[in-house]
Amino acid sequence: GPDPNEQWYATFNGDGTYVVGAGYSGICVWRVADGEFQYQLQGSMELGFPNIHRLADAKKIAFSRNKPGEPTQWWELDIKSGTSREIGTSLGSMAGQASHLPAMDLSGHWIIDSEGTRLFIQTREELGTERGIVIDAHEAIIFAVAVDDAGETAASVDSEGHIKVWDLLSSPPELTLEFQEEPGEWVVEFDPYNKRLISFWGGGSANIHYLTDIPARCPV
């Protein structure tokens, strides 16, 4: 199989029977039971930077491609057959920043994307259209977004380390919490129980932010 060191993102499928990685060598799939490499969807930097998104449907996984100056493309992969199909483009794009990480919830309903300082919230049905919610969310460039498994809460983090948490059940989405980190290329992710948000970056720092009435910051 391909060099695992060339994979920069990885996730389990919905029932944990496969691991799917994304990186310089494209999208790669391994079987968990025996670690056997299954297949590879060839990729290249010219096709865009791939990100992968776990879905509740264990037979499928979603992935997105970011290419500077172009809308984010979204695809769905049938894990067993290795066939993929494009499901549309979202409103955001990789606009000059070093990092751009969009998100999709576990059901595949919500797509969260960004471009510059703006946050875009769309449903799957709105992909490929100009419909959706646009929020002037940050003062600095947004590096990454996340959405919880339940599709109820989203988060965004910018280059200055400013994290914002959004309630997707309110209309329009309401800013509910804010946290401040040191400036850097931060990534955010929710835990499976939707009670905590982890923020981390390549410099080795990671923090857990509690989304309940527990103290708001707990260094790891």
DRENPA-879038 format. One record per residue: residue in three letters; x, y, z of N, C-alpha, C, O in turn. Coordinates in Angstrom, 1 decimal. Layout:
BEGIN
{"ALA",{X,Y,Z},{X,Y,Z},{X,Y,Z},{X,Y,Z}} ...
//
This chain:
BEGIN
{"GLY",{0.8,-1.2,0.0},{0.0,0.0,0.0},{0.8,1.3,0.0},{2.1,1.2,0.0}} {"PRO",{0.2,2.4,0.0},{0.9,3.7,0.0},{1.6,3.9,1.3},{1.3,3.3,2.3}} {"ASP",{2.6,4.9,1.3},{3.3,5.2,2.6},{2.3,5.9,3.5},{1.7,7.0,3.1}} {"PRO",{2.0,5.4,4.7},{1.1,6.0,5.6},{1.5,7.4,6.0},{0.7,8.2,6.4}} {"ASN",{2.9,7.7,5.9},{3.4,9.0,6.3},{2.9,10.1,5.3},{3.0,11.3,5.6}} {"GLU",{2.4,9.7,4.2},{1.9,10.6,3.2},{0.4,11.0,3.5},{-0.2,11.8,2.8}} {"GLN",{-0.2,10.4,4.5},{-1.6,10.6,4.8},{-1.6,11.7,5.9},{-1.0,11.5,7.0}} {"TRP",{-2.3,12.8,5.7},{-2.4,13.8,6.7},{-3.7,13.9,7.5},{-3.8,14.5,8.5}} {"TYR",{-4.7,13.2,7.0},{-6.0,13.1,7.7},{-6.4,11.6,7.7},{-6.1,10.9,6.7}} {"ALA",{-7.1,11.2,8.7},{-7.6,9.8,8.8},{-8.8,9.7,9.7},{-8.9,10.5,10.7}} {"THR",{-9.7,8.8,9.3},{-10.9,8.6,10.2},{-11.4,7.2,10.0},{-11.2,6.6,8.9}} {"PHE",{-12.2,6.7,11.0},{-12.9,5.5,10.8},{-14.1,5.7,10.0},{-14.6,6.9,9.9}} {"ASN",{-14.6,4.7,9.4},{-16.0,4.8,8.8},{-17.0,4.6,9.9},{-16.6,4.5,11.1}} {"GLY",{-18.3,4.6,9.6},{-19.3,4.7,10.7},{-19.4,3.6,11.7},{-19.7,3.9,12.8}} {"ASP",{-19.0,2.4,11.3},{-19.0,1.3,12.3},{-17.6,0.8,12.7},{-17.4,-0.2,13.3}} {"GLY",{-16.5,1.6,12.3},{-15.2,1.3,12.7},{-14.5,0.1,12.0},{-13.5,-0.4,12.5}} {"THR",{-15.1,-0.4,10.9},{-14.5,-1.5,10.2},{-13.4,-1.1,9.2},{-12.6,-1.9,8.8}} {"TYR",{-13.4,0.2,8.8},{-12.3,0.6,7.9},{-11.7,1.9,8.4},{-12.4,2.7,9.1}} {"VAL",{-10.5,2.2,8.0},{-9.9,3.5,8.2},{-9.6,4.1,6.8},{-9.1,3.4,5.9}} {"VAL",{-10.0,5.3,6.7},{-9.8,6.1,5.4},{-8.9,7.2,5.7},{-9.1,8.0,6.6}} {"GLY",{-7.8,7.3,4.8},{-6.9,8.4,5.0},{-6.9,9.2,3.7},{-7.3,8.8,2.7}} {"ALA",{-6.4,10.5,3.9},{-6.3,11.4,2.8},{-5.0,12.1,2.9},{-4.5,12.5,4.0}} {"GLY",{-4.3,12.3,1.7},{-3.0,13.0,1.7},{-2.5,13.2,0.3},{-3.3,13.2,-0.6}} {"TYR",{-1.2,13.3,0.2},{-0.5,13.5,-1.1},{-0.8,12.4,-2.1},{-0.9,12.6,-3.3}} {"SER",{-1.0,11.2,-1.6},{-1.3,10.0,-2.5},{-2.7,9.8,-2.8},{-3.1,8.8,-3.4}} {"GLY",{-3.6,10.7,-2.3},{-5.0,10.6,-2.6},{-5.8,10.0,-1.4},{-5.3,10.1,-0.3}} {"ILE",{-6.9,9.4,-1.7},{-7.8,8.8,-0.7},{-7.4,7.3,-0.6},{-7.4,6.6,-1.6}} {"CYS",{-7.1,6.8,0.6},{-6.6,5.4,0.8},{-7.5,4.7,1.9},{-7.9,5.4,2.8}} {"VAL",{-7.8,3.4,1.7},{-8.6,2.7,2.6},{-7.9,1.4,3.1},{-7.3,0.7,2.3}} {"TRP",{-8.0,1.2,4.4},{-7.5,0.1,5.1},{-8.6,-0.6,5.8},{-9.5,0.0,6.4}} {"ARG",{-8.5,-2.0,5.9},{-9.5,-2.7,6.7},{-8.9,-2.8,8.1},{-7.7,-3.2,8.3}} {"VAL",{-9.7,-2.6,9.1},{-9.3,-2.5,10.5},{-8.9,-3.9,11.1},{-7.9,-4.0,11.8}} {"ALA",{-9.7,-4.9,10.7},{-9.6,-6.2,11.3},{-8.2,-6.8,11.2},{-7.6,-7.4,12.1}} {"ASP",{-7.6,-6.6,10.0},{-6.3,-7.2,9.7},{-5.2,-6.2,9.2},{-4.1,-6.5,8.9}} {"GLY",{-5.7,-4.9,9.2},{-4.8,-3.8,8.7},{-4.4,-3.9,7.3},{-3.5,-3.2,6.8}} {"GLU",{-5.2,-4.7,6.5},{-4.8,-4.9,5.1},{-5.3,-3.7,4.3},{-6.4,-3.2,4.4}} {"PHE",{-4.4,-3.2,3.4},{-4.7,-2.1,2.5},{-5.7,-2.6,1.5},{-5.5,-3.6,0.9}} {"GLN",{-6.7,-1.8,1.2},{-7.8,-2.2,0.3},{-7.6,-1.5,-1.1},{-7.5,-2.3,-2.1}} {"TYR",{-7.5,-0.2,-1.2},{-7.4,0.4,-2.5},{-7.0,1.9,-2.3},{-7.0,2.4,-1.2}} {"GLN",{-6.7,2.5,-3.4},{-6.4,3.9,-3.4},{-7.0,4.7,-4.5},{-7.0,4.2,-5.6}} {"LEU",{-7.6,5.8,-4.2},{-8.1,6.7,-5.2},{-7.0,7.7,-5.5},{-6.7,8.6,-4.6}} {"GLN",{-6.4,7.7,-6.7},{-5.2,8.5,-6.9},{-5.6,10.0,-6.8},{-6.7,10.4,-7.2}} {"GLY",{-4.6,10.7,-6.3},{-4.8,12.1,-6.1},{-3.6,12.9,-6.5},{-2.5,12.3,-6.6}} {"SER",{-3.6,14.2,-6.6},{-2.5,15.0,-6.8},{-2.7,16.4,-6.3},{-3.9,16.7,-6.0}} {"MET",{-1.7,17.1,-6.0},{-1.9,18.5,-5.5},{-2.7,19.3,-6.5},{-3.4,20.3,-6.1}} {"GLU",{-2.6,19.0,-7.8},{-3.4,19.8,-8.8},{-4.9,19.6,-8.6},{-5.6,20.5,-9.0}} {"LEU",{-5.3,18.5,-8.1},{-6.7,18.2,-7.9},{-7.3,18.9,-6.6},{-8.5,19.0,-6.5}} {"GLY",{-6.4,19.4,-5.8},{-6.8,20.0,-4.6},{-6.4,19.2,-3.4},{-6.1,18.1,-3.4}} {"PHE",{-6.5,19.9,-2.2},{-6.2,19.3,-0.9},{-7.4,18.5,-0.4},{-8.4,19.1,-0.1}} {"PRO",{-7.3,17.2,-0.2},{-8.5,16.4,0.3},{-8.6,16.4,1.8},{-7.7,16.4,2.5}} {"ASN",{-9.9,16.5,2.2},{-10.2,16.3,3.6},{-11.3,15.2,3.7},{-12.1,15.1,2.7}} {"ILE",{-11.4,14.4,4.7},{-12.3,13.3,4.8},{-13.3,13.5,6.0},{-12.9,14.2,7.0}} {"HIS",{-14.5,13.0,5.8},{-15.6,13.3,6.8},{-16.4,12.0,7.1},{-16.9,11.4,6.1}} {"ARG",{-16.4,11.5,8.3},{-17.1,10.3,8.7},{-18.6,10.5,8.6},{-19.1,11.6,8.9}} {"LEU",{-19.3,9.5,8.2},{-20.7,9.5,8.1},{-21.3,8.4,8.9},{-20.7,7.4,9.2}} {"ALA",{-22.6,8.6,9.3},{-23.3,7.5,10.1},{-23.5,6.3,9.3},{-23.5,5.2,9.8}} {"ASP",{-23.7,6.5,8.0},{-23.9,5.3,7.1},{-22.5,4.7,6.9},{-21.6,5.2,6.2}} {"ALA",{-22.3,3.5,7.5},{-21.0,2.8,7.5},{-20.5,2.4,6.1},{-19.3,2.1,6.0}} {"LYS",{-21.4,2.4,5.1},{-21.0,2.0,3.8},{-20.3,3.1,3.0},{-19.8,2.9,2.0}} {"LYS",{-20.4,4.4,3.6},{-20.0,5.5,2.8},{-19.1,6.4,3.7},{-19.0,6.3,4.9}} {"ILE",{-18.3,7.3,3.0},{-17.5,8.3,3.6},{-17.6,9.5,2.7},{-17.7,9.3,1.5}} {"ALA",{-17.5,10.7,3.2},{-17.5,11.9,2.4},{-16.1,12.5,2.4},{-15.4,12.3,3.3}} {"PHE",{-15.8,13.1,1.3},{-14.5,13.8,1.2},{-14.7,15.1,0.4},{-15.5,15.2,-0.5}} {"SER",{-13.9,16.1,0.8},{-13.9,17.4,0.1},{-12.6,17.7,-0.4},{-11.5,17.2,0.1}} {"ARG",{-12.5,18.5,-1.5},{-11.3,19.0,-2.0},{-11.2,20.5,-2.1},{-12.1,21.2,-2.5}} {"ASN",{-10.1,21.0,-1.6},{-9.8,22.4,-1.6},{-8.8,22.8,-2.6},{-7.6,22.3,-2.5}} {"LYS",{-9.1,23.7,-3.5},{-8.2,24.2,-4.5},{-8.2,25.7,-4.4},{-9.3,26.3,-4.6}} {"PRO",{-7.0,26.3,-4.3},{-7.0,27.8,-4.1},{-7.9,28.5,-5.1},{-7.7,28.3,-6.3}} {"GLY",{-8.7,29.4,-4.7},{-9.5,30.2,-5.6},{-10.8,29.6,-6.1},{-11.5,30.2,-6.9}} {"GLU",{-11.0,28.3,-5.8},{-12.2,27.6,-6.4},{-13.1,27.1,-5.2},{-12.6,26.8,-4.2}} {"PRO",{-14.4,27.0,-5.5},{-15.3,26.5,-4.4},{-14.9,25.1,-4.0},{-14.4,24.3,-4.8}} {"THR",{-15.1,24.8,-2.7},{-14.8,23.5,-2.2},{-15.7,22.5,-2.8},{-17.0,22.6,-2.9}} {"GLN",{-15.1,21.4,-3.3},{-15.9,20.3,-4.0},{-16.2,19.2,-2.9},{-15.3,18.9,-2.1}} {"TRP",{-17.4,18.6,-3.0},{-17.7,17.6,-2.1},{-18.1,16.3,-2.8},{-18.8,16.3,-3.9}} {"TRP",{-17.6,15.2,-2.3},{-17.7,13.9,-2.9},{-18.2,12.8,-1.9},{-18.0,13.0,-0.7}} {"GLU",{-18.8,11.8,-2.4},{-19.2,10.7,-1.5},{-18.6,9.4,-2.0},{-18.7,9.1,-3.2}} {"LEU",{-18.0,8.6,-1.2},{-17.3,7.4,-1.6},{-18.0,6.2,-1.0},{-18.3,6.1,0.2}} {"ASP",{-18.3,5.2,-1.9},{-18.8,3.9,-1.5},{-17.6,3.1,-1.1},{-16.8,2.7,-2.0}} {"ILE",{-17.4,2.8,0.2},{-16.2,2.2,0.7},{-15.9,0.9,0.1},{-14.8,0.6,-0.3}} {"LYS",{-16.9,0.0,0.0},{-16.7,-1.4,-0.5},{-16.3,-1.4,-1.9},{-15.4,-2.1,-2.3}} {"SER",{-17.0,-0.7,-2.8},{-16.8,-0.7,-4.2},{-15.7,0.2,-4.7},{-15.1,0.0,-5.7}} {"GLY",{-15.4,1.2,-3.9},{-14.4,2.2,-4.2},{-14.8,3.2,-5.3},{-14.0,3.9,-5.8}} {"THR",{-16.1,3.3,-5.5},{-16.6,4.3,-6.5},{-17.0,5.5,-5.8},{-17.5,5.5,-4.6}} {"SER",{-16.8,6.7,-6.4},{-17.2,8.0,-5.8},{-18.0,8.8,-6.7},{-18.0,8.6,-8.0}} {"ARG",{-18.8,9.7,-6.2},{-19.6,10.6,-7.0},{-19.6,12.0,-6.4},{-19.6,12.1,-5.2}} {"GLU",{-19.6,13.0,-7.2},{-19.6,14.4,-6.7},{-21.0,14.7,-6.3},{-22.0,14.4,-7.0}} {"ILE",{-21.1,15.4,-5.1},{-22.4,15.8,-4.6},{-22.6,17.3,-4.6},{-23.7,17.8,-4.3}} {"GLY",{-21.6,18.0,-5.0},{-21.8,19.5,-5.2},{-20.6,20.3,-4.7},{-19.6,19.8,-4.1}} {"THR",{-20.7,21.6,-4.8},{-19.7,22.5,-4.3},{-20.4,23.4,-3.2},{-21.5,23.8,-3.3}} {"SER",{-19.6,23.8,-2.2},{-20.1,24.7,-1.2},{-19.6,26.1,-1.5},{-18.8,26.3,-2.4}} {"LEU",{-20.1,27.1,-0.7},{-19.8,28.5,-1.0},{-18.4,28.9,-0.6},{-17.9,29.9,-1.2}} {"GLY",{-17.7,28.2,0.3},{-16.4,28.6,0.7},{-15.3,28.1,-0.3},{-15.6,27.4,-1.2}} {"SER",{-14.1,28.6,0.0},{-13.0,28.2,-0.8},{-11.7,28.5,-0.1},{-11.7,29.2,0.9}} {"MET",{-10.6,27.9,-0.6},{-9.3,28.1,0.0},{-8.7,29.4,-0.6},{-8.2,29.3,-1.7}} {"ALA",{-8.8,30.5,0.1},{-8.5,31.8,-0.5},{-7.1,32.3,0.1},{-7.1,33.3,0.8}} {"GLY",{-6.1,31.7,-0.3},{-4.7,32.2,0.1},{-4.2,31.8,1.4},{-3.0,32.0,1.7}} {"GLN",{-5.1,31.1,2.3},{-4.5,30.7,3.6},{-3.8,29.4,3.5},{-4.1,28.6,2.6}} {"ALA",{-3.0,29.1,4.5},{-2.2,27.9,4.5},{-3.0,26.7,4.9},{-2.7,25.6,4.5}} {"SER",{-4.1,27.0,5.6},{-5.0,25.9,6.0},{-6.4,26.2,5.8},{-6.8,27.3,5.9}} {"HIS",{-7.2,25.2,5.3},{-8.6,25.4,5.1},{-9.3,24.0,5.3},{-9.2,23.1,4.5}} {"LEU",{-10.0,23.9,6.4},{-10.7,22.6,6.8},{-12.2,22.8,6.9},{-12.6,23.3,8.0}} {"PRO",{-12.9,22.5,5.9},{-14.4,22.5,6.0},{-14.9,21.3,6.8},{-14.1,20.4,7.2}} {"ALA",{-16.2,21.2,7.1},{-16.8,20.1,7.9},{-18.1,19.7,7.4},{-18.9,20.5,6.8}} {"MET",{-18.5,18.4,7.7},{-19.8,17.9,7.4},{-20.2,17.1,8.6},{-19.4,16.4,9.2}} {"ASP",{-21.5,17.2,9.0},{-22.0,16.5,10.2},{-22.2,15.0,9.8},{-22.1,14.6,8.7}} {"LEU",{-22.4,14.2,10.9},{-22.5,12.7,10.7},{-23.6,12.3,9.8},{-23.4,11.3,9.1}} {"SER",{-24.7,13.0,9.7},{-25.8,12.6,8.9},{-25.6,13.1,7.4},{-26.3,12.6,6.5}} {"GLY",{-24.6,13.9,7.2},{-24.4,14.5,5.9},{-25.3,15.6,5.5},{-25.4,16.0,4.4}} {"HIS",{-26.0,16.1,6.5},{-27.0,17.2,6.3},{-26.4,18.6,6.3},{-26.6,19.4,5.3}} {"TRP",{-25.5,18.9,7.3},{-24.9,20.2,7.4},{-23.5,20.2,6.8},{-22.8,19.3,7.0}} {"ILE",{-23.2,21.3,6.0},{-21.9,21.5,5.5},{-21.5,22.9,6.0},{-22.2,23.9,5.8}} {"ILE",{-20.3,22.9,6.7},{-19.8,24.2,7.2},{-18.5,24.5,6.5},{-17.6,23.6,6.4}} {"ASP",{-18.4,25.7,5.9},{-17.2,26.1,5.1},{-16.9,27.5,5.5},{-17.6,28.2,6.2}} {"SER",{-15.8,28.0,4.9},{-15.3,29.3,5.2},{-14.5,29.9,4.0},{-14.1,29.1,3.1}} {"GLU",{-14.4,31.2,4.0},{-13.5,31.8,3.0},{-13.1,33.1,3.7},{-13.9,34.0,3.9}} {"GLY",{-11.8,33.3,3.9},{-11.3,34.5,4.6},{-11.9,34.6,6.0},{-11.7,33.7,6.8}} {"THR",{-12.6,35.6,6.3},{-13.2,35.8,7.6},{-14.7,35.4,7.7},{-15.3,35.5,8.7}} {"ARG",{-15.2,34.9,6.6},{-16.7,34.6,6.5},{-16.9,33.1,6.7},{-16.1,32.3,6.3}} {"LEU",{-18.0,32.8,7.4},{-18.4,31.4,7.6},{-19.7,31.2,6.8},{-20.6,32.0,6.7}} {"PHE",{-19.7,30.0,6.1},{-20.8,29.6,5.3},{-21.5,28.3,5.9},{-20.8,27.4,6.2}} {"ILE",{-22.8,28.3,6.0},{-23.5,27.2,6.6},{-24.6,26.8,5.5},{-25.5,27.6,5.2}} {"GLN",{-24.5,25.6,5.0},{-25.4,25.1,4.0},{-25.9,23.7,4.4},{-25.3,23.0,5.1}} {"THR",{-27.1,23.4,3.8},{-27.5,22.0,3.9},{-27.0,21.3,2.6},{-26.5,21.9,1.7}} {"ARG",{-27.1,19.9,2.7},{-26.6,19.1,1.5},{-27.4,19.5,0.3},{-26.8,19.6,-0.8}} {"GLU",{-28.7,19.8,0.4},{-29.5,20.2,-0.7},{-29.1,21.5,-1.3},{-29.4,21.8,-2.5}} {"GLU",{-28.4,22.4,-0.6},{-28.0,23.7,-1.1},{-26.7,23.7,-1.8},{-26.3,24.7,-2.3}} {"LEU",{-25.9,22.6,-1.7},{-24.7,22.5,-2.4},{-24.9,22.8,-3.9},{-25.8,22.3,-4.5}} {"GLY",{-23.9,23.5,-4.5},{-24.0,23.9,-5.9},{-24.9,25.1,-6.2},{-25.1,25.4,-7.4}} {"THR",{-25.4,25.7,-5.1},{-26.3,26.9,-5.3},{-25.7,28.0,-4.5},{-24.7,27.9,-3.8}} {"GLU",{-26.3,29.2,-4.6},{-25.9,30.3,-3.9},{-26.7,30.4,-2.6},{-26.5,31.4,-1.8}} {"ARG",{-27.5,29.5,-2.3},{-28.3,29.5,-1.0},{-27.5,29.1,0.1},{-26.5,28.3,0.0}} {"GLY",{-27.8,29.5,1.3},{-27.1,29.2,2.5},{-27.0,30.4,3.4},{-27.5,31.5,3.0}} {"ILE",{-26.4,30.2,4.6},{-26.2,31.3,5.5},{-24.8,31.8,5.5},{-23.9,31.0,5.5}} {"VAL",{-24.6,33.1,5.4},{-23.3,33.7,5.3},{-23.1,34.6,6.6},{-23.9,35.4,6.8}} {"ILE",{-22.1,34.3,7.4},{-21.8,35.1,8.6},{-20.5,35.7,8.5},{-19.5,35.1,8.3}} {"ASP",{-20.4,37.0,8.8},{-19.1,37.7,9.0},{-18.6,37.4,10.4},{-18.9,38.1,11.3}} {"ALA",{-17.9,36.2,10.5},{-17.8,35.6,11.8},{-16.5,36.0,12.5},{-16.5,36.0,13.8}} {"HIS",{-15.5,36.3,11.8},{-14.2,36.6,12.5},{-13.5,37.8,11.9},{-13.9,38.3,10.9}} {"GLU",{-12.5,38.3,12.7},{-11.8,39.5,12.2},{-10.5,39.0,11.5},{-9.9,39.7,10.7}} {"ALA",{-10.0,37.8,11.8},{-8.9,37.2,11.2},{-9.3,36.0,10.3},{-10.5,35.6,10.4}} {"ILE",{-8.4,35.5,9.5},{-8.8,34.5,8.5},{-9.1,33.2,9.3},{-8.4,32.8,10.2}} {"ILE",{-10.2,32.6,8.9},{-10.7,31.3,9.5},{-9.8,30.2,8.9},{-9.7,30.0,7.7}} {"PHE",{-9.2,29.4,9.8},{-8.4,28.3,9.4},{-9.2,26.9,9.4},{-8.9,26.1,8.5}} {"ALA",{-10.1,26.8,10.3},{-10.8,25.5,10.4},{-12.2,25.6,11.0},{-12.4,26.6,11.7}} {"VAL",{-13.1,24.7,10.6},{-14.4,24.7,11.2},{-14.7,23.3,11.6},{-14.0,22.3,11.2}} {"ALA",{-15.7,23.1,12.5},{-16.1,21.7,12.9},{-17.6,21.8,13.1},{-18.2,22.8,13.4}} {"VAL",{-18.2,20.6,13.1},{-19.7,20.5,13.4},{-19.8,19.2,14.3},{-19.2,18.2,14.0}} {"ASP",{-20.6,19.2,15.3},{-20.8,18.0,16.1},{-21.6,17.0,15.4},{-22.2,17.2,14.4}} {"ASP",{-21.5,15.7,16.0},{-22.1,14.6,15.3},{-23.6,14.8,15.2},{-24.3,14.3,14.2}} {"ALA",{-24.3,15.5,16.1},{-25.7,15.6,16.1},{-26.2,16.7,15.1},{-27.4,16.8,14.9}} {"GLY",{-25.2,17.5,14.6},{-25.6,18.5,13.7},{-26.3,19.7,14.4},{-27.1,20.4,13.8}} {"GLU",{-25.9,19.9,15.6},{-26.6,21.0,16.4},{-25.7,22.2,16.7},{-26.2,23.3,16.9}} {"THR",{-24.4,21.9,16.7},{-23.4,23.0,17.1},{-22.2,23.0,16.1},{-21.8,21.9,15.7}} {"ALA",{-21.8,24.2,15.7},{-20.6,24.3,14.9},{-19.6,25.2,15.6},{-19.9,25.9,16.6}} {"ALA",{-18.3,25.1,15.2},{-17.2,25.9,15.7},{-16.3,26.3,14.6},{-16.2,25.7,13.6}} {"SER",{-15.7,27.5,14.8},{-14.7,28.0,13.9},{-13.6,28.6,14.6},{-13.7,29.1,15.8}} {"VAL",{-12.4,28.6,14.0},{-11.2,29.1,14.7},{-10.4,29.9,13.6},{-10.3,29.4,12.5}} {"ASP",{-9.8,31.0,14.0},{-9.1,31.8,13.1},{-7.6,31.8,13.4},{-7.1,31.2,14.3}} {"SER",{-6.8,32.5,12.6},{-5.4,32.6,12.7},{-4.9,33.2,13.9},{-3.7,33.1,14.3}} {"GLU",{-5.7,34.0,14.6},{-5.4,34.6,15.9},{-5.7,33.8,17.1},{-5.6,34.2,18.2}} {"GLY",{-6.2,32.6,16.8},{-6.5,31.7,17.9},{-7.9,31.9,18.5},{-8.2,31.4,19.6}} {"HIS",{-8.7,32.7,17.8},{-10.1,33.0,18.4},{-11.0,31.9,17.9},{-11.3,31.7,16.7}} {"ILE",{-11.6,31.2,18.9},{-12.6,30.2,18.6},{-14.0,30.6,19.0},{-14.2,31.3,20.0}} {"LYS",{-14.9,30.4,18.0},{-16.3,30.7,18.2},{-17.2,29.5,18.1},{-17.0,28.7,17.2}} {"VAL",{-18.2,29.4,18.9},{-19.1,28.2,18.9},{-20.5,28.7,18.5},{-21.0,29.7,19.1}} {"TRP",{-21.2,28.0,17.6},{-22.4,28.5,17.0},{-23.5,27.5,17.2},{-23.3,26.3,17.0}} {"ASP",{-24.7,28.0,17.5},{-25.9,27.1,17.7},{-26.6,27.0,16.4},{-27.2,28.0,15.9}} {"LEU",{-26.6,25.8,15.7},{-27.2,25.6,14.4},{-28.7,25.5,14.5},{-29.4,25.6,13.5}} {"LEU",{-29.2,25.3,15.7},{-30.7,25.1,15.9},{-31.4,26.4,15.9},{-32.6,26.5,15.8}} {"SER",{-30.7,27.5,16.1},{-31.3,28.9,16.1},{-31.3,29.4,14.7},{-30.4,29.0,13.9}} {"SER",{-32.2,30.3,14.4},{-32.3,30.9,13.1},{-32.3,32.4,13.2},{-33.2,33.0,13.7}} {"PRO",{-31.2,33.1,12.7},{-30.0,32.5,12.2},{-29.1,31.9,13.2},{-29.4,32.1,14.4}} {"PRO",{-28.1,31.1,12.9},{-27.2,30.5,13.9},{-26.7,31.5,14.9},{-26.2,32.6,14.5}} {"GLU",{-26.7,31.2,16.2},{-26.4,32.2,17.2},{-25.0,31.8,17.8},{-24.7,30.7,18.1}} {"LEU",{-24.2,32.9,18.0},{-22.9,32.7,18.7},{-23.2,32.5,20.2},{-23.8,33.3,20.8}} {"THR",{-22.7,31.3,20.7},{-23.0,31.0,22.1},{-21.8,31.0,23.0},{-21.9,31.3,24.2}} {"LEU",{-20.6,30.7,22.5},{-19.4,30.7,23.3},{-18.2,31.2,22.5},{-18.2,31.1,21.3}} {"GLU",{-17.2,31.7,23.2},{-16.0,32.1,22.6},{-14.8,31.7,23.5},{-14.9,31.8,24.7}} {"PHE",{-13.7,31.3,22.9},{-12.5,31.0,23.6},{-11.3,31.7,22.9},{-11.4,31.9,21.7}} {"GLN",{-10.2,31.9,23.6},{-9.1,32.5,23.0},{-7.8,31.7,23.2},{-7.5,31.3,24.4}} {"GLU",{-7.1,31.3,22.1},{-5.9,30.6,22.2},{-4.8,31.6,21.7},{-5.0,32.7,21.3}} {"GLU",{-3.5,31.1,21.7},{-2.4,31.9,21.1},{-2.6,31.8,19.6},{-3.2,30.9,19.1}} {"PRO",{-2.1,32.8,18.9},{-2.2,32.8,17.4},{-1.5,31.6,16.9},{-0.4,31.1,17.4}} {"GLY",{-2.0,31.0,15.8},{-1.4,29.8,15.2},{-2.4,29.1,14.3},{-3.5,29.6,14.1}} {"GLU",{-1.9,28.1,13.6},{-2.8,27.3,12.7},{-3.6,26.3,13.5},{-3.2,25.1,13.5}} {"TRP",{-4.6,26.7,14.1},{-5.4,25.8,15.0},{-6.4,25.0,14.2},{-6.9,25.4,13.1}} {"VAL",{-6.7,23.8,14.7},{-7.8,22.9,14.3},{-8.7,22.7,15.4},{-8.3,22.6,16.6}} {"VAL",{-10.0,22.6,15.2},{-11.0,22.3,16.2},{-11.8,21.0,15.9},{-12.0,20.7,14.7}} {"GLU",{-12.2,20.3,16.9},{-13.0,19.1,16.7},{-13.8,18.8,17.9},{-13.4,19.0,19.1}} {"PHE",{-15.1,18.4,17.7},{-16.0,18.0,18.9},{-15.7,16.6,19.3},{-15.3,15.8,18.5}} {"ASP",{-16.0,16.3,20.6},{-16.0,14.9,21.0},{-17.3,14.2,20.6},{-18.2,14.9,20.3}} {"PRO",{-17.3,12.9,20.6},{-18.5,12.2,20.1},{-19.8,12.5,21.0},{-20.9,12.3,20.5}} {"TYR",{-19.6,13.0,22.2},{-20.8,13.2,23.0},{-21.2,14.7,23.0},{-22.1,15.1,23.7}} {"ASN",{-20.5,15.5,22.2},{-20.9,16.9,21.9},{-20.8,17.8,23.2},{-21.5,18.8,23.3}} {"LYS",{-20.0,17.4,24.2},{-19.9,18.2,25.4},{-18.6,19.0,25.5},{-18.5,19.9,26.3}} {"ARG",{-17.7,18.6,24.6},{-16.4,19.2,24.7},{-15.9,19.5,23.3},{-16.3,18.9,22.3}} {"LEU",{-15.0,20.5,23.2},{-14.4,20.9,21.9},{-12.9,20.9,22.2},{-12.4,21.5,23.1}} {"ILE",{-12.1,20.2,21.3},{-10.7,20.2,21.4},{-10.1,21.1,20.4},{-10.5,21.1,19.2}} {"SER",{-9.1,21.9,20.8},{-8.4,22.7,19.8},{-6.9,22.3,19.9},{-6.4,22.1,21.0}} {"PHE",{-6.3,22.2,18.7},{-4.9,21.8,18.7},{-4.2,22.4,17.5},{-4.8,22.8,16.5}} {"TRP",{-2.9,22.5,17.6},{-2.1,23.0,16.4},{-0.8,22.3,16.3},{-0.3,21.6,17.3}} {"GLY",{-0.1,22.4,15.2},{1.2,21.7,14.9},{2.3,22.1,15.9},{3.3,21.3,16.0}} {"GLY",{2.2,23.2,16.6},{3.2,23.5,17.6},{3.2,22.6,18.8},{4.1,22.7,19.7}} {"GLY",{2.2,21.7,18.9},{2.2,20.8,20.0},{1.2,21.1,21.1},{1.1,20.4,22.1}} {"SER",{0.5,22.2,21.0},{-0.5,22.6,22.0},{-1.8,22.0,21.8},{-2.3,21.9,20.6}} {"ALA",{-2.5,21.6,22.8},{-3.9,21.1,22.7},{-4.7,21.5,24.0},{-4.1,21.5,25.1}} {"ASN",{-5.9,21.9,23.8},{-6.7,22.3,24.9},{-8.1,21.7,24.8},{-8.6,21.5,23.6}} {"ILE",{-8.8,21.4,25.9},{-10.2,20.9,25.9},{-11.0,22.0,26.4},{-10.8,22.6,27.5}} {"HIS",{-12.1,22.4,25.7},{-13.0,23.4,26.1},{-14.3,22.8,26.4},{-14.9,22.1,25.5}} {"TYR",{-14.8,22.9,27.6},{-16.1,22.3,28.0},{-17.3,23.2,27.5},{-17.2,24.4,27.7}} {"LEU",{-18.3,22.6,26.9},{-19.4,23.4,26.4},{-20.6,23.4,27.3},{-21.7,23.7,26.9}} {"THR",{-20.4,23.0,28.6},{-21.4,23.0,29.6},{-21.0,24.0,30.7},{-20.2,24.9,30.4}} {"ASP",{-21.5,23.8,31.9},{-21.2,24.7,32.9},{-19.9,24.3,33.7},{-19.5,24.9,34.7}} {"ILE",{-19.1,23.3,33.2},{-17.8,23.0,33.7},{-16.9,24.1,33.3},{-17.1,24.7,32.3}} {"PRO",{-15.8,24.3,34.1},{-14.9,25.4,33.7},{-14.4,25.3,32.3},{-14.3,24.3,31.7}} {"ALA",{-14.3,26.5,31.7},{-14.2,26.6,30.2},{-12.9,26.2,29.6},{-12.9,26.1,28.3}} {"ARG",{-11.9,26.0,30.3},{-10.6,25.7,29.7},{-9.8,24.7,30.6},{-9.6,24.9,31.7}} {"CYS",{-9.4,23.6,30.0},{-8.6,22.6,30.7},{-7.4,22.2,29.9},{-7.6,21.4,28.9}} {"PRO",{-6.2,22.7,30.2},{-5.1,22.3,29.3},{-4.8,20.8,29.4},{-5.0,20.1,30.4}} {"VAL",{-4.4,20.2,28.2},{-4.0,18.8,28.2},{-2.6,18.7,28.5},{-2.0,17.5,28.5}} 
//
